[in-house]
Amino acid sequence: MGRTRYEFRIDGPLTDEVRAAFADMRIVEPAPQVVLDGEVLDESHLHGIIAQFHALGLTVVSVLPVPDTPPDPETQERP
């Protein structure tokens, strides 16, 4: 597993402590869950993030890799 972007859905809302712990992730709060997404370096890093959620008392609803979006042919540079 190389670097992959992941989306983590957890039951919200988030405290300031949790926001600080995951400051390197994008946080979106579509109630009733919170979505955090960020780059995961490897499987060990992924398990560490999940363990940190649990240590902070958060309920993890889902963990999904975010697929790479294919380039849009309309926005690609042409030679």
C-alpha positions, 0 to 999 in steps of 0.5 A, spaced: 500 500 500 502 506 497 500 513 499 492 513 498 487 518 500 482 516 505 475 518 507 473 517 515 466 518 517 465 518 524 459 520 529 460 528 530 460 533 532 468 534 533 471 537 539 477 542 539 481 537 541 479 532 536 480 538 530 487 539 533 489 532 533 487 531 525 489 538 523 492 535 517 486 532 514 480 536 511 474 536 515 467 537 513 461 536 517 454 534 514 450 532 520 449 527 523 456 525 521 463 528 520 467 526 514 475 527 515 479 526 509 487 525 508 493 522 505 495 515 509 502 513 508 501 505 509 497 500 512 500 502 519 499 509 518 491 507 517 491 503 523 494 508 527 489 513 525 483 509 527 486 507 533 487 515 535 479 516 533 478 510 538 483 513 543 479 520 543 472 516 544 470 517 537 465 512 533 468 510 526 462 509 522 466 508 515 473 508 512 474 508 505 479 509 500 478 515 495 479 513 488 483 517 484 479 521 479 481 520 472 483 527 468 478 531 465 479 531 458 476 538 457 481 541 462 488 537 460 493 541 456 494 540 449 501 539 446 
